[in-house]
Amino acid sequence: MSSLSASETVETVETAESVQTPAPATAAIAEKPLDPRPAIKVEDLHLYYRTKAEANPTLKAALIRKVKRQKVEQKVIKAVQGVSFEVPHGTVLGVIGHNGAGKSTLLRALSGILPPTQGRVEVRGRVSTLLALGVGFNQNLTGRENIVLGGLAQGWSKDQIREKENSIIDFADLDTLSEGAIDRPMKTYSSGMYARVAFAVGVHMDPDILLVDEALSAGDARFKERATEKMLELCENARTIVLVSHGLETVRHMSNHCIWMDHGNLVQSGDPDEVIDNYIEKQHKDREEADRKKAAAEAKEAQEDEALAAKAEKTKEALQKAIGEDV
Ligand SMILES: Nc1ncnc2c1ncn2[C@@H]1O[C@H](COP(=O)(O)OP(=O)(O)OP(=O)(O)O)[C@@H](O)[C@H]1O
């Protein structure tokens, strides 16, 4: 499930126009970086989305608005709020957190797709990004054609393309799933097949920094294992990987540093086992709290029902009494 984009940039620095608020505590990730300058440096990063959303999007409301020439109110979603961390070269950084915590948004900023609303992102090296399924490939072209197209976009020579094409196809190993699939349009692929091609292309871009957003989740166990091996190999060669995933065991297994995001904030940064265990504990506590609240609400509702029934009973008795007396 992925797309890829690669930049040839040796040093990318994204800076927001205004840096006003003081930076929160910076999370240094490794003690002995291979390169004294970090591969990634994020300082007081804020990322906001502006959307025009209506509470009640009805045709009537739209017509009234048009007649009255009213504008739809703009809503600001603060996806990332003041996050700072550094990633030395050769790190596999796992990024975990609940749905909507801001993980993918953070990755988009690292890849340069999304400029910071405020703060600073520095990325040193060639970046290859594996993002959401479907982006980056032409669905009507075959897997092979998309690989060649990707190579051309990278500025590879014909020989390089030929050499890498075979290696990418070998790595993706689609034939074991469906013979000849590599020469069929990608719109006919399953999400797992897509993930295989995307991941194979991404790692063959020879990136210094590989950004992976759940790209492996569609792959089967065997492919995940091979992808893991490949990522570790990249990492041994001082390449840096940022892996966003809900697969906590994958993150635990693969990463040597982990950050936990919650509602756009960085909750913890440190050893993967420690961070993941704390995250799991928090999830349990949240679930218990939610269960407790639900039970309390149900008990309250039952009490109110009982009180209403008692009141109705009393009213009925009073009515019967009144009717009886009248009679
Ligand atoms: N294109 C967008 N426009 C508006 N809001 C967005 C957009 N993309 C994400 N958001 C919002 O930003 C917040 C963070 O979303 P993001 O996708 O970064 O979270 P995430 O941690 O990756 O979630 P998940 O684990 O579900 O993929 C959410 O509130 C989300 O609704």
The ligand as an SDF file (V2000), in Angstrom:
LIG
                    3D

 31 33  0  0  0  0  0  0  0  0999 V2000
   -6.0280   16.1970    4.3920 N   0  0  0  0  0  0  0  0  0  0  0  0
   -6.5300   16.4720    5.6000 C   0  0  0  0  0  0  0  0  0  0  0  0
   -7.3910   17.4940    5.7590 N   0  0  0  0  0  0  0  0  0  0  0  0
   -7.8960   17.7810    6.9710 C   0  0  0  0  0  0  0  0  0  0  0  0
   -7.6000   17.1050    8.0800 N   0  0  0  0  0  0  0  0  0  0  0  0
   -6.7610   16.0800    7.9920 C   0  0  0  0  0  0  0  0  0  0  0  0
   -6.1780   15.7030    6.7330 C   0  0  0  0  0  0  0  0  0  0  0  0
   -5.3710   14.6360    6.9500 N   0  0  0  0  0  0  0  0  0  0  0  0
   -5.4510   14.3710    8.2630 C   0  0  0  0  0  0  0  0  0  0  0  0
   -6.2810   15.2250    8.8880 N   0  0  0  0  0  0  0  0  0  0  0  0
   -6.5970   15.2750   10.3240 C   0  0  0  0  0  0  0  0  0  0  0  0
   -5.3800   15.4630   11.0310 O   0  0  0  0  0  0  0  0  0  0  0  0
   -5.3590   14.6710   12.2210 C   0  0  0  0  0  0  0  0  0  0  0  0
   -4.1410   13.7530   12.1690 C   0  0  0  0  0  0  0  0  0  0  0  0
   -4.3270   12.8340   11.1090 O   0  0  0  0  0  0  0  0  0  0  0  0
   -3.2020   11.7960   10.6850 P   0  0  0  0  0  0  0  0  0  0  0  0
   -3.6580   11.1220    9.4470 O   0  0  0  0  0  0  0  0  0  0  0  0
   -1.8970   12.4700   10.6650 O   0  0  0  0  0  0  0  0  0  0  0  0
   -3.2320   10.7970   11.9200 O   0  0  0  0  0  0  0  0  0  0  0  0
   -2.5860    9.3370   12.0460 P   0  0  0  0  0  0  0  0  0  0  0  0
   -1.9670    9.2770   13.4010 O   0  0  0  0  0  0  0  0  0  0  0  0
   -1.7330    9.0360   10.8960 O   0  0  0  0  0  0  0  0  0  0  0  0
   -3.8980    8.4450   12.0190 O   0  0  0  0  0  0  0  0  0  0  0  0
   -4.1020    6.9300   11.5130 P   0  0  0  0  0  0  0  0  0  0  0  0
   -3.3800    6.0620   12.4610 O   0  0  0  0  0  0  0  0  0  0  0  0
   -5.5850    6.7550   11.6020 O   0  0  0  0  0  0  0  0  0  0  0  0
   -3.6010    6.8420   10.1120 O   0  0  0  0  0  0  0  0  0  0  0  0
   -6.6910   13.9600   12.2710 C   0  0  0  0  0  0  0  0  0  0  0  0
   -7.5510   14.7160   13.0870 O   0  0  0  0  0  0  0  0  0  0  0  0
   -7.1740   13.9690   10.8390 C   0  0  0  0  0  0  0  0  0  0  0  0
   -8.5750   13.9850   10.7920 O   0  0  0  0  0  0  0  0  0  0  0  0
  1  2  1  0
  2  3  1  0
  2  7  2  0
  3  4  2  0
  4  5  1  0
  5  6  2  0
  6  7  1  0
  6 10  1  0
  7  8  1  0
  8  9  2  0
  9 10  1  0
 10 11  1  0
 11 12  1  0
 11 30  1  0
 12 13  1  0
 13 14  1  0
 13 28  1  0
 14 15  1  0
 15 16  1  0
 16 17  2  0
 16 18  1  0
 16 19  1  0
 19 20  1  0
 20 21  2  0
 20 22  1  0
 20 23  1  0
 23 24  1  0
 24 25  2  0
 24 26  1  0
 24 27  1  0
 28 29  1  0
 28 30  1  0
 30 31  1  0
M  END
$$$$
